[in-house]
Amino acid sequence: MPTAKKTAKTAQTKPTRATGFPNFTLTATQPKDMIADALIVNTTPGKGTSVELVAHGFTPAQAKRIATEIEHLGGTGKNGEVIKFASGDGIKAPVLVAVGLGDFRKNFDLEQFRRAIGNGVRALSGTKKVAISGGHSPEHVDATVIACALAAYTFTEYKSKPTPTGVGSFAISIAGQITTEMKTALTQAKHVASSIYLARNLINTPPNDLAPAHLVDAAKKALATLPVTVKVWDEKALTAAGCGGILGVGLGSSRPPRLIKMTYAPRGAKAHLSLIGKGITFDTGGISIKPASKMDEMKADMSGSASVIAAMAAIAALGLKVKVTGWVAAAENMPSGTAQRPGDILTTFDGTTVEVLNTDAEGRLVLADAIGMSVLEKPDLIIDIATLTGAQRIALGRRIAGVMSNTDTSRDQVVAASVIAGEEMWGMPLPADLRETLKSETADIANIGDGMAGMLSAGVFLQEFVPETQPWVHIDVAGPAYNDTAPFGYTPKGGTGAGVRTFVQIARELSAG
């Protein structure tokens, strides 16, 4: 028994530290002369069965020899291909890693490049220093840093004897002069990537160490050195404010809910963006309990909140001229003698009464309160992000988020930003006829529909709390937020930080006017 008590105490007080972030440098040194443990180069299909090297700084003889070696090893330059081999004479790095870009001359985008580089970095797990051939524009530098950093991410916080598996540092060879714009791109990309590390760390933290109050502490710590103010509603303040959605979901837990408001308001801000994240720190389903299989992954049901906290950190660190208000509605959804029951009716912040037909449809309840508070500030755009429905995974799979909105313009704005950022999102409708399925005989609205179009009906439910004149977007990241399969590109198994880059891109656009 004493040992058990000691273990429990340790678990509750263990901090959520940032996993080691790699070092980055830009260099004008030619790739063949770079001192590193390995060198990454790009390839593309050539004529017939040949392979072409897409890299500067090699002599024609070296380029031909490298391409021939890749061909002998079965390489074709196709997208996603990784060929690892000894570099040979004239190249200081002992190992070459050739990553295929595919036929980039016909169809190429930066996301294709990021994923290719990510595959190469993952093939070098545990390597101390990696050199990369390529870099000719600020955009290319940004994409390289994002890909390398995210692919090098590891989470070893809870390993008693962790083995280094990430890459320690990256040196990026620039073809030509290293410009001020490239240096700025490097710095900004590091801010964004490190914020995604924060999101991933929070998502991967076990639920015994991440109750709603711990999420508050994590947000305060992440934003402590930045010009962001943090306000917190505890259970008493939530009661006084009338946040029945958040309180209802948290009734079954011994660890009470919280609402967090983070405000970044720089001088000269040209617009106001509101970001709202679902923060269910663990979701058993409550009385409507989930199946036991894979319930452990429900630690990731706070992924939306992790992305909002991380985006706030990135946007503030970048100094963007846009006011951003971040909201996190945090609760733990547990079954107990005090938990809310199917059939209960609760009242949300704006006075709407909700019949709870299924306690596992809890994310929309906590979001309702946060949306209700957010609309009072009349921001230019509200975006909520949540691991909201299993139906999203059925409709769009593990990698593509669903985007819904009360205006086509706002939905298209978010989807377009996601394309630039390199995150896959797809616009979905909010059919008006689905509101009929949410009718309740005893309350203003029920929290679930008839089982059809579950992702869309959840969006229709949230729309109930948004005035018609308020631009609002809902992003369902149930699939993309947590990778439960093998790593791919720069995406590891576990928490991904989905949404952070899109939020930063939207903030950049609003900042630019």
RAZISUL-V484613 format. One record per residue. N is the residue number from 1. PHI is phi in whole degrees, -180 to 180 (999 if undefined). NEAR is the number of other C-alpha atoms within 8 Angstrom. D_CENTER is the distance of its C-alpha to the mean C-alpha in Angstrom with 2 decimals. Layout:
n=N phi=PHI near=NEAR d_center=D_CENTER
n=N phi=PHI near=NEAR d_center=D_CENTER
This chain:
n=1 phi=999 near=4 d_center=39.68
n=2 phi=-57 near=5 d_center=39.43
n=3 phi=-63 near=6 d_center=36.96
n=4 phi=-62 near=7 d_center=34.77
n=5 phi=-64 near=8 d_center=34.82
n=6 phi=-64 near=8 d_center=33.92
n=7 phi=-63 near=8 d_center=30.95
n=8 phi=-62 near=8 d_center=29.68
n=9 phi=-64 near=8 d_center=30.14
n=10 phi=-63 near=8 d_center=28.27
n=11 phi=-63 near=9 d_center=25.25
n=12 phi=-74 near=8 d_center=25.19
n=13 phi=-107 near=7 d_center=25.56
n=14 phi=-69 near=7 d_center=23.37
n=15 phi=-78 near=4 d_center=20.83
n=16 phi=-93 near=9 d_center=17.15
n=17 phi=-83 near=6 d_center=17.62
n=18 phi=-78 near=8 d_center=15.38
n=19 phi=-65 near=11 d_center=15.64
n=20 phi=-52 near=6 d_center=17.81
n=21 phi=-96 near=10 d_center=16.45
n=22 phi=-69 near=10 d_center=18.70
n=23 phi=-86 near=7 d_center=21.30
n=24 phi=-132 near=9 d_center=21.60
n=25 phi=-139 near=7 d_center=24.84
n=26 phi=-103 near=10 d_center=26.26
n=27 phi=-143 near=9 d_center=29.74
n=28 phi=-91 near=10 d_center=32.54
n=29 phi=-63 near=8 d_center=33.87
n=30 phi=-65 near=11 d_center=34.42
n=31 phi=-52 near=14 d_center=32.24
n=32 phi=-66 near=10 d_center=35.36
n=33 phi=-101 near=9 d_center=36.30
n=34 phi=-77 near=11 d_center=33.02
n=35 phi=-91 near=7 d_center=33.37
n=36 phi=-160 near=11 d_center=30.48
n=37 phi=-79 near=12 d_center=30.07
n=38 phi=-158 near=14 d_center=28.67
n=39 phi=-126 near=14 d_center=28.29
n=40 phi=-97 near=14 d_center=25.84
n=41 phi=-128 near=14 d_center=27.43
n=42 phi=-101 near=12 d_center=26.60
n=43 phi=-134 near=16 d_center=28.90
n=44 phi=-146 near=17 d_center=29.72
n=45 phi=-61 near=13 d_center=32.41
n=46 phi=-100 near=8 d_center=35.84
n=47 phi=-75 near=6 d_center=39.00
n=48 phi=63 near=4 d_center=39.96
n=49 phi=-103 near=8 d_center=38.47
n=50 phi=-81 near=11 d_center=37.90
n=51 phi=-122 near=16 d_center=34.78
n=52 phi=-112 near=10 d_center=34.25
n=53 phi=-84 near=11 d_center=32.65
n=54 phi=-109 near=8 d_center=30.27
n=55 phi=-161 near=10 d_center=30.72
n=56 phi=-94 near=9 d_center=32.96
n=57 phi=86 near=8 d_center=35.44
n=58 phi=-107 near=11 d_center=37.14
n=59 phi=-71 near=6 d_center=40.80
n=60 phi=-55 near=6 d_center=41.68
n=61 phi=-67 near=7 d_center=43.13
n=62 phi=-65 near=9 d_center=40.03
n=63 phi=-61 near=10 d_center=37.79
n=64 phi=-67 near=8 d_center=40.22
n=65 phi=-63 near=8 d_center=40.43
n=66 phi=-65 near=10 d_center=36.67
n=67 phi=-63 near=12 d_center=36.35
n=68 phi=-64 near=10 d_center=39.31
n=69 phi=-63 near=8 d_center=37.86
n=70 phi=-62 near=13 d_center=34.62
n=71 phi=-62 near=12 d_center=36.79
n=72 phi=-63 near=7 d_center=38.88
n=73 phi=-89 near=7 d_center=35.82
n=74 phi=91 near=6 d_center=34.95
n=75 phi=-75 near=11 d_center=32.37
n=76 phi=-127 near=13 d_center=32.18
n=77 phi=84 near=15 d_center=29.36
n=78 phi=-66 near=13 d_center=27.45
n=79 phi=-61 near=12 d_center=23.73
n=80 phi=91 near=12 d_center=21.83
n=81 phi=-74 near=14 d_center=25.04
n=82 phi=-132 near=11 d_center=25.30
n=83 phi=-121 near=10 d_center=28.85
n=84 phi=-118 near=8 d_center=29.62
n=85 phi=-159 near=7 d_center=33.16
n=86 phi=-68 near=7 d_center=35.55
n=87 phi=-75 near=10 d_center=35.72
n=88 phi=90 near=6 d_center=39.51
n=89 phi=-64 near=5 d_center=41.90
n=90 phi=86 near=6 d_center=41.04
n=91 phi=-123 near=11 d_center=37.35
n=92 phi=-72 near=10 d_center=36.66
n=93 phi=-71 near=14 d_center=33.40
n=94 phi=-71 near=11 d_center=34.71
n=95 phi=-125 near=11 d_center=31.94
n=96 phi=-109 near=13 d_center=30.66
n=97 phi=-123 near=13 d_center=27.52
n=98 phi=-96 near=14 d_center=27.77
n=99 phi=-113 near=18 d_center=24.67
n=100 phi=-80 near=15 d_center=25.43
n=101 phi=-96 near=16 d_center=24.16
n=102 phi=77 near=11 d_center=26.27
n=103 phi=-80 near=12 d_center=28.67
n=104 phi=-68 near=9 d_center=26.66
n=105 phi=-70 near=5 d_center=29.80
n=106 phi=-91 near=5 d_center=29.65
n=107 phi=-151 near=6 d_center=26.00
n=108 phi=-140 near=9 d_center=23.45
n=109 phi=-139 near=7 d_center=20.24
n=110 phi=-66 near=9 d_center=17.95
n=111 phi=-67 near=8 d_center=15.22
n=112 phi=-59 near=10 d_center=18.11
n=113 phi=-65 near=11 d_center=18.95
n=114 phi=-58 near=14 d_center=15.53
n=115 phi=-67 near=13 d_center=15.50
n=116 phi=-63 near=15 d_center=19.15
n=117 phi=-62 near=15 d_center=18.78
n=118 phi=-59 near=16 d_center=16.02
n=119 phi=-60 near=16 d_center=18.59
n=120 phi=-66 near=13 d_center=21.19
n=121 phi=-65 near=13 d_center=19.41
n=122 phi=-64 near=11 d_center=18.75
n=123 phi=-73 near=7 d_center=22.48
n=124 phi=-112 near=9 d_center=23.32
n=125 phi=-53 near=10 d_center=21.81
n=126 phi=89 near=9 d_center=23.78
n=127 phi=-75 near=12 d_center=25.24
n=128 phi=-74 near=8 d_center=26.02
n=129 phi=-135 near=12 d_center=26.14
n=130 phi=-121 near=14 d_center=25.03
n=131 phi=-102 near=16 d_center=26.47
n=132 phi=-131 near=12 d_center=25.18
n=133 phi=-87 near=15 d_center=27.62
n=134 phi=127 near=11 d_center=26.58
n=135 phi=137 near=11 d_center=25.43
n=136 phi=-132 near=9 d_center=27.38
n=137 phi=-155 near=7 d_center=25.36
n=138 phi=-59 near=13 d_center=22.79
n=139 phi=-64 near=7 d_center=20.37
n=140 phi=-69 near=10 d_center=21.05
n=141 phi=-62 near=13 d_center=20.58
n=142 phi=-57 near=12 d_center=17.16
n=143 phi=-63 near=13 d_center=16.09
n=144 phi=-65 near=10 d_center=17.82
n=145 phi=-64 near=13 d_center=16.30
n=146 phi=-59 near=13 d_center=12.64
n=147 phi=-63 near=13 d_center=13.67
n=148 phi=-65 near=13 d_center=15.82
n=149 phi=-63 near=12 d_center=13.70
n=150 phi=-69 near=13 d_center=10.72
n=151 phi=-72 near=14 d_center=13.51
n=152 phi=-84 near=14 d_center=15.43
n=153 phi=-61 near=12 d_center=13.02
n=154 phi=-139 near=9 d_center=14.93
n=155 phi=-128 near=7 d_center=15.13
n=156 phi=-120 near=7 d_center=18.87
n=157 phi=-54 near=7 d_center=19.24
n=158 phi=-107 near=4 d_center=21.33
n=159 phi=-85 near=6 d_center=23.38
n=160 phi=-69 near=4 d_center=26.93
n=161 phi=-133 near=4 d_center=27.66
n=162 phi=-66 near=6 d_center=24.48
n=163 phi=-102 near=4 d_center=25.08
n=164 phi=-58 near=5 d_center=23.41
n=165 phi=-123 near=9 d_center=21.18
n=166 phi=-88 near=10 d_center=19.07
n=167 phi=-86 near=15 d_center=20.69
n=168 phi=-76 near=11 d_center=22.27
n=169 phi=-155 near=10 d_center=22.67
n=170 phi=-129 near=14 d_center=22.55
n=171 phi=-118 near=12 d_center=25.33
n=172 phi=-105 near=13 d_center=24.89
n=173 phi=-81 near=15 d_center=28.25
n=174 phi=-99 near=14 d_center=28.80
n=175 phi=-83 near=10 d_center=31.36
n=176 phi=109 near=6 d_center=33.56
n=177 phi=-80 near=6 d_center=33.24
n=178 phi=-83 near=10 d_center=30.24
n=179 phi=-91 near=6 d_center=29.80
n=180 phi=-61 near=6 d_center=28.63
n=181 phi=-64 near=7 d_center=25.95
n=182 phi=-67 near=11 d_center=24.62
n=183 phi=-64 near=11 d_center=24.64
n=184 phi=-65 near=9 d_center=22.75
n=185 phi=-61 near=12 d_center=20.11
n=186 phi=-61 near=12 d_center=19.82
n=187 phi=-62 near=8 d_center=19.49
n=188 phi=-67 near=10 d_center=16.92
n=189 phi=-63 near=12 d_center=14.71
n=190 phi=-64 near=11 d_center=15.07
n=191 phi=-60 near=11 d_center=13.99
n=192 phi=-67 near=14 d_center=10.68
n=193 phi=-64 near=12 d_center=10.16
n=194 phi=-68 near=9 d_center=11.48
n=195 phi=-69 near=13 d_center=9.22
n=196 phi=-69 near=14 d_center=6.20
n=197 phi=-58 near=14 d_center=9.02
n=198 phi=-59 near=12 d_center=9.55
n=199 phi=-61 near=16 d_center=6.43
n=200 phi=-63 near=13 d_center=7.19
n=201 phi=-61 near=14 d_center=10.75
n=202 phi=-64 near=11 d_center=10.74
n=203 phi=-65 near=13 d_center=9.45
n=204 phi=-80 near=11 d_center=11.99
n=205 phi=-65 near=10 d_center=14.67
n=206 phi=-64 near=7 d_center=17.47
n=207 phi=-64 near=9 d_center=18.41
n=208 phi=-68 near=7 d_center=21.73
n=209 phi=-107 near=11 d_center=20.12
n=210 phi=-139 near=12 d_center=17.66
n=211 phi=-76 near=13 d_center=19.81
n=212 phi=-52 near=16 d_center=19.20
n=213 phi=-66 near=11 d_center=21.33
n=214 phi=-67 near=9 d_center=19.34
n=215 phi=-65 near=10 d_center=16.16
n=216 phi=-60 near=11 d_center=18.48
n=217 phi=-60 near=8 d_center=19.61
n=218 phi=-64 near=9 d_center=16.20
n=219 phi=-65 near=9 d_center=15.47
n=220 phi=-62 near=9 d_center=18.99
n=221 phi=-65 near=7 d_center=18.78
n=222 phi=-66 near=11 d_center=15.68
n=223 phi=-106 near=11 d_center=17.41
n=224 phi=-58 near=7 d_center=20.96
n=225 phi=-97 near=5 d_center=21.83
n=226 phi=-112 near=8 d_center=20.31
n=227 phi=-77 near=9 d_center=22.14
n=228 phi=-129 near=11 d_center=20.25
n=229 phi=-95 near=7 d_center=22.27
n=230 phi=-124 near=9 d_center=21.17
n=231 phi=-120 near=7 d_center=23.16
n=232 phi=-129 near=9 d_center=23.08
n=233 phi=-102 near=10 d_center=24.91
n=234 phi=-87 near=10 d_center=26.23
n=235 phi=-62 near=10 d_center=27.95
n=236 phi=-70 near=7 d_center=31.12
n=237 phi=-68 near=8 d_center=29.56
n=238 phi=-64 near=15 d_center=27.61
n=239 phi=-64 near=10 d_center=30.98
n=240 phi=-63 near=7 d_center=32.68
n=241 phi=-81 near=7 d_center=30.13
n=242 phi=81 near=9 d_center=30.48
n=243 phi=-86 near=13 d_center=26.89
n=244 phi=-67 near=13 d_center=28.15
n=245 phi=-68 near=15 d_center=24.94
n=246 phi=-65 near=17 d_center=23.07
n=247 phi=-64 near=13 d_center=26.37
n=248 phi=-62 near=10 d_center=27.22
n=249 phi=-65 near=16 d_center=24.11
n=250 phi=-84 near=15 d_center=24.67
n=251 phi=-60 near=12 d_center=28.38
n=252 phi=-83 near=15 d_center=28.32
n=253 phi=-101 near=13 d_center=26.64
n=254 phi=-78 near=4 d_center=28.55
n=255 phi=-111 near=9 d_center=25.55
n=256 phi=-66 near=13 d_center=25.55
n=257 phi=-76 near=15 d_center=22.78
n=258 phi=-145 near=16 d_center=21.55
n=259 phi=-124 near=13 d_center=20.38
n=260 phi=-116 near=14 d_center=18.77
n=261 phi=-121 near=11 d_center=19.26
n=262 phi=-116 near=12 d_center=18.02
n=263 phi=-125 near=11 d_center=19.94
n=264 phi=-116 near=12 d_center=19.80
n=265 phi=-133 near=10 d_center=22.99
n=266 phi=-74 near=11 d_center=24.26
n=267 phi=-64 near=5 d_center=27.71
n=268 phi=83 near=6 d_center=27.97
n=269 phi=-59 near=11 d_center=24.87
n=270 phi=-98 near=11 d_center=25.37
n=271 phi=-160 near=11 d_center=23.25
n=272 phi=-126 near=12 d_center=21.46
n=273 phi=-111 near=14 d_center=17.90
n=274 phi=-113 near=14 d_center=16.92
n=275 phi=-115 near=13 d_center=13.41
n=276 phi=-126 near=18 d_center=13.67
n=277 phi=-119 near=19 d_center=11.45
n=278 phi=-70 near=19 d_center=12.93
n=279 phi=-125 near=15 d_center=13.63
n=280 phi=-81 near=14 d_center=15.73
n=281 phi=-69 near=17 d_center=15.87
n=282 phi=-159 near=15 d_center=17.80
n=283 phi=-125 near=14 d_center=19.06
n=284 phi=-85 near=12 d_center=22.41
n=285 phi=97 near=14 d_center=23.18
n=286 phi=72 near=16 d_center=25.87
n=287 phi=-60 near=13 d_center=29.38
n=288 phi=-82 near=9 d_center=28.04
n=289 phi=-66 near=9 d_center=26.79
n=290 phi=-76 near=9 d_center=24.50
n=291 phi=-62 near=6 d_center=25.90
n=292 phi=-67 near=5 d_center=25.73
n=293 phi=-60 near=5 d_center=24.20
n=294 phi=65 near=7 d_center=20.56
n=295 phi=-64 near=10 d_center=20.54
n=296 phi=-58 near=6 d_center=19.22
n=297 phi=-73 near=7 d_center=15.76
n=298 phi=-73 near=11 d_center=15.91
n=299 phi=-64 near=14 d_center=14.75
n=300 phi=-87 near=13 d_center=11.23
n=301 phi=-75 near=15 d_center=12.49
n=302 phi=-105 near=17 d_center=11.16
n=303 phi=-59 near=19 d_center=7.42
n=304 phi=-60 near=18 d_center=7.93
n=305 phi=-67 near=17 d_center=9.83
n=306 phi=-62 near=16 d_center=7.66
n=307 phi=-68 near=15 d_center=5.29
n=308 phi=-69 near=15 d_center=8.85
n=309 phi=-60 near=13 d_center=10.42
n=310 phi=-65 near=14 d_center=8.37
n=311 phi=-65 near=14 d_center=8.93
n=312 phi=-60 near=13 d_center=12.46
n=313 phi=-64 near=12 d_center=13.00
n=314 phi=-67 near=12 d_center=12.14
n=315 phi=-63 near=11 d_center=14.18
n=316 phi=-67 near=12 d_center=16.98
n=317 phi=-65 near=8 d_center=17.16
n=318 phi=-78 near=8 d_center=17.53
n=319 phi=68 near=7 d_center=20.22
n=320 phi=-67 near=10 d_center=19.48
n=321 phi=-87 near=11 d_center=22.34
n=322 phi=-148 near=16 d_center=20.68
n=323 phi=-77 near=13 d_center=20.82
n=324 phi=-129 near=12 d_center=17.58
n=325 phi=-112 near=12 d_center=17.83
n=326 phi=-107 near=15 d_center=14.98
n=327 phi=-121 near=15 d_center=15.92
n=328 phi=-126 near=15 d_center=14.88
n=329 phi=-100 near=19 d_center=17.16
n=330 phi=-111 near=18 d_center=17.41
n=331 phi=-158 near=18 d_center=19.83
n=332 phi=-112 near=17 d_center=20.70
n=333 phi=-97 near=17 d_center=22.19
n=334 phi=-123 near=15 d_center=25.17
n=335 phi=-90 near=13 d_center=28.59
n=336 phi=-167 near=9 d_center=31.61
n=337 phi=-68 near=5 d_center=34.86
n=338 phi=-106 near=8 d_center=33.23
n=339 phi=-69 near=15 d_center=30.33
n=340 phi=-67 near=12 d_center=30.40
n=341 phi=-113 near=8 d_center=32.15
n=342 phi=-59 near=10 d_center=31.96
n=343 phi=106 near=8 d_center=34.35
n=344 phi=-66 near=9 d_center=33.56
n=345 phi=-121 near=9 d_center=33.23
n=346 phi=-122 near=11 d_center=31.14
n=347 phi=-117 near=12 d_center=31.09
n=348 phi=-83 near=15 d_center=27.94
n=349 phi=-54 near=14 d_center=27.84
n=350 phi=-86 near=8 d_center=29.37
n=351 phi=96 near=6 d_center=32.13
n=352 phi=-70 near=9 d_center=31.01
n=353 phi=-96 near=11 d_center=32.18
n=354 phi=-126 near=13 d_center=30.10
n=355 phi=-87 near=15 d_center=31.64
n=356 phi=-88 near=14 d_center=29.39
n=357 phi=-85 near=10 d_center=30.36
n=358 phi=-144 near=11 d_center=27.57
n=359 phi=-73 near=14 d_center=25.95
n=360 phi=-85 near=12 d_center=23.02
n=361 phi=-99 near=11 d_center=22.03
n=362 phi=-94 near=11 d_center=21.06
n=363 phi=-61 near=11 d_center=17.66
n=364 phi=-66 near=12 d_center=19.50
n=365 phi=-72 near=13 d_center=22.08
n=366 phi=-72 near=15 d_center=20.01
n=367 phi=-67 near=16 d_center=18.27
n=368 phi=-58 near=13 d_center=21.83
n=369 phi=-65 near=16 d_center=22.89
n=370 phi=-65 near=13 d_center=20.05
n=371 phi=-63 near=11 d_center=20.56
n=372 phi=-58 near=12 d_center=24.26
n=373 phi=-71 near=10 d_center=24.00
n=374 phi=-63 near=11 d_center=21.79
n=375 phi=-66 near=12 d_center=24.25
n=376 phi=-64 near=6 d_center=27.04
n=377 phi=-85 near=6 d_center=25.75
n=378 phi=50 near=7 d_center=25.83
n=379 phi=-68 near=12 d_center=22.85
n=380 phi=-68 near=10 d_center=22.77
n=381 phi=-155 near=12 d_center=19.61
n=382 phi=-110 near=15 d_center=17.75
n=383 phi=-128 near=12 d_center=14.33
n=384 phi=-107 near=14 d_center=13.25
n=385 phi=-134 near=15 d_center=10.12
n=386 phi=-157 near=16 d_center=10.90
n=387 phi=-82 near=15 d_center=11.26
n=388 phi=-93 near=13 d_center=14.71
n=389 phi=-139 near=11 d_center=16.90
n=390 phi=-65 near=9 d_center=17.92
n=391 phi=-64 near=9 d_center=19.50
n=392 phi=-63 near=17 d_center=16.32
n=393 phi=-66 near=11 d_center=16.19
n=394 phi=-67 near=7 d_center=19.90
n=395 phi=-77 near=6 d_center=19.81
n=396 phi=-122 near=10 d_center=16.97
n=397 phi=84 near=9 d_center=16.17
n=398 phi=-81 near=9 d_center=13.27
n=399 phi=-112 near=8 d_center=11.48
n=400 phi=-114 near=13 d_center=12.20
n=401 phi=-82 near=15 d_center=11.05
n=402 phi=-96 near=13 d_center=14.15
n=403 phi=-119 near=15 d_center=14.90
n=404 phi=-126 near=14 d_center=18.00
n=405 phi=-159 near=13 d_center=19.97
n=406 phi=-86 near=12 d_center=23.43
n=407 phi=-140 near=8 d_center=24.04
n=408 phi=-62 near=7 d_center=23.68
n=409 phi=-62 near=6 d_center=23.25
n=410 phi=-68 near=13 d_center=20.13
n=411 phi=-61 near=14 d_center=18.55
n=412 phi=-67 near=9 d_center=19.52
n=413 phi=-62 near=8 d_center=18.30
n=414 phi=-70 near=12 d_center=14.66
n=415 phi=-62 near=12 d_center=15.02
n=416 phi=-63 near=8 d_center=16.77
n=417 phi=-65 near=11 d_center=14.20
n=418 phi=-66 near=14 d_center=11.54
n=419 phi=-64 near=10 d_center=14.29
n=420 phi=-63 near=9 d_center=14.89
n=421 phi=-74 near=9 d_center=11.36
n=422 phi=96 near=10 d_center=11.29
n=423 phi=-111 near=12 d_center=8.97
n=424 phi=-87 near=9 d_center=11.30
n=425 phi=-137 near=11 d_center=12.34
n=426 phi=-137 near=9 d_center=15.87
n=427 phi=-70 near=10 d_center=18.14
n=428 phi=-128 near=8 d_center=19.93
n=429 phi=-86 near=7 d_center=23.02
n=430 phi=-124 near=12 d_center=23.99
n=431 phi=-62 near=8 d_center=27.54
n=432 phi=-62 near=6 d_center=29.94
n=433 phi=-67 near=6 d_center=31.92
n=434 phi=-71 near=12 d_center=29.18
n=435 phi=-61 near=11 d_center=30.01
n=436 phi=-63 near=6 d_center=33.30
n=437 phi=-73 near=9 d_center=31.68
n=438 phi=-98 near=14 d_center=30.25
n=439 phi=-67 near=9 d_center=33.74
n=440 phi=-123 near=9 d_center=35.02
n=441 phi=-76 near=4 d_center=38.70
n=442 phi=-122 near=5 d_center=38.28
n=443 phi=-140 near=10 d_center=35.34
n=444 phi=-67 near=10 d_center=33.82
n=445 phi=-159 near=11 d_center=31.07
n=446 phi=-98 near=13 d_center=29.95
n=447 phi=-87 near=14 d_center=26.40
n=448 phi=-139 near=13 d_center=26.57
n=449 phi=-100 near=11 d_center=28.40
n=450 phi=-94 near=6 d_center=30.55
n=451 phi=94 near=6 d_center=27.99
n=452 phi=-97 near=6 d_center=27.73
n=453 phi=50 near=7 d_center=24.72
n=454 phi=-59 near=12 d_center=22.65
n=455 phi=-65 near=12 d_center=19.40
n=456 phi=-73 near=13 d_center=21.59
n=457 phi=-67 near=15 d_center=23.78
n=458 phi=-64 near=12 d_center=20.92
n=459 phi=-66 near=11 d_center=20.10
n=460 phi=-64 near=13 d_center=23.83
n=461 phi=-60 near=12 d_center=23.98
n=462 phi=-64 near=11 d_center=21.46
n=463 phi=-60 near=8 d_center=23.38
n=464 phi=-57 near=7 d_center=26.39
n=465 phi=-100 near=10 d_center=25.16
n=466 phi=-116 near=11 d_center=24.64
n=467 phi=-59 near=7 d_center=27.81
n=468 phi=-59 near=6 d_center=28.66
n=469 phi=-86 near=4 d_center=28.73
n=470 phi=-97 near=12 d_center=25.25
n=471 phi=-62 near=12 d_center=22.59
n=472 phi=-148 near=13 d_center=19.66
n=473 phi=-133 near=15 d_center=16.72
n=474 phi=-115 near=11 d_center=15.05
n=475 phi=-116 near=12 d_center=11.85
n=476 phi=-99 near=14 d_center=11.99
n=477 phi=-114 near=16 d_center=9.02
n=478 phi=-56 near=15 d_center=11.35
n=479 phi=-84 near=14 d_center=11.30
n=480 phi=-67 near=12 d_center=8.07
n=481 phi=-71 near=14 d_center=6.15
n=482 phi=-142 near=12 d_center=8.82
n=483 phi=-87 near=15 d_center=10.94
n=484 phi=-97 near=6 d_center=14.44
n=485 phi=-119 near=5 d_center=16.33
n=486 phi=-68 near=7 d_center=17.15
n=487 phi=-60 near=9 d_center=14.90
n=488 phi=-149 near=9 d_center=14.95
n=489 phi=52 near=13 d_center=14.67
n=490 phi=-101 near=17 d_center=12.25
n=491 phi=-99 near=11 d_center=10.19
n=492 phi=-84 near=13 d_center=11.68
n=493 phi=-76 near=11 d_center=12.80
n=494 phi=105 near=10 d_center=10.99
n=495 phi=-62 near=15 d_center=7.57
n=496 phi=-111 near=14 d_center=4.96
n=497 phi=79 near=13 d_center=1.85
n=498 phi=-58 near=10 d_center=2.33
n=499 phi=105 near=10 d_center=4.49
n=500 phi=-61 near=14 d_center=4.85
n=501 phi=-66 near=13 d_center=7.25
n=502 phi=-66 near=14 d_center=8.84
n=503 phi=-61 near=9 d_center=9.62
n=504 phi=-64 near=12 d_center=11.09
n=505 phi=-64 near=12 d_center=13.01
n=506 phi=-63 near=10 d_center=14.40
n=507 phi=-62 near=12 d_center=15.44
n=508 phi=-62 near=10 d_center=17.11
n=509 phi=-65 near=8 d_center=18.94
n=510 phi=-67 near=10 d_center=20.14
n=511 phi=-65 near=12 d_center=21.18
n=512 phi=-77 near=7 d_center=23.20
n=513 phi=83 near=6 d_center=24.92
